[in-house]
Amino acid sequence: MKKSIAPILLIFIITLQSCKNDIKIENVFEQKVETNTLPGKKHFLEEDDIQIFLPEVFERYAAAEYETVLDSLVKNKKQFLLERERLKNLRGLKGNSYIFFAPRVNATYFVNTIPYAPIRKQDAQKLLGIIRQNQNRATENTQVEFTKITAKYSSLTSAQVFKAIFRVDLKKEKTFYFQHAYFISSNQKSVLLNLTTPMEIDLDPYIEKMIF
């Protein structure tokens, strides 16, 4: 695995720590969806010359603005500190960070550009292995349960994509949310995407409309 991939591993350990099965080597975009009529809004990542496409409910936030939103929404102090630490770790990656938030549905979308690192099948398997090794330690003495929805890797003509979706159950609070993560390398650029939502959504059509 290339050294430039290493900083990414910590973020996946934090956000995808319950993966228990092998990655499926198949096309991430299995079901082709007509994207010409896909409702959404374009956002330009000016520091990296990348254009992304998101559902219209998402708005871009500065880091300080997002922390203010967190403070008003997260009632549990521990949850607030954990989310702030996750934000700090994501922003600590070498590259640029962009934050999008959807107030109406309480969904957060982090975009992190990182040094170019093409990911291969064996890299994805190693990544999953590191997640497995750390899952017990990360969830020790917590009432949080992670359920893998999917974990897939695909090497397409124009890009390599690793995708994983997890349901996160907070037992004490009797609530849950979903974490969607993508690692994409295309056109000599690499991007880490992390979406947290109260429901599972199909982000693939929006990913397909990204322009590197």
Disulfide bonds with the S-S distance in Angstrom:
none
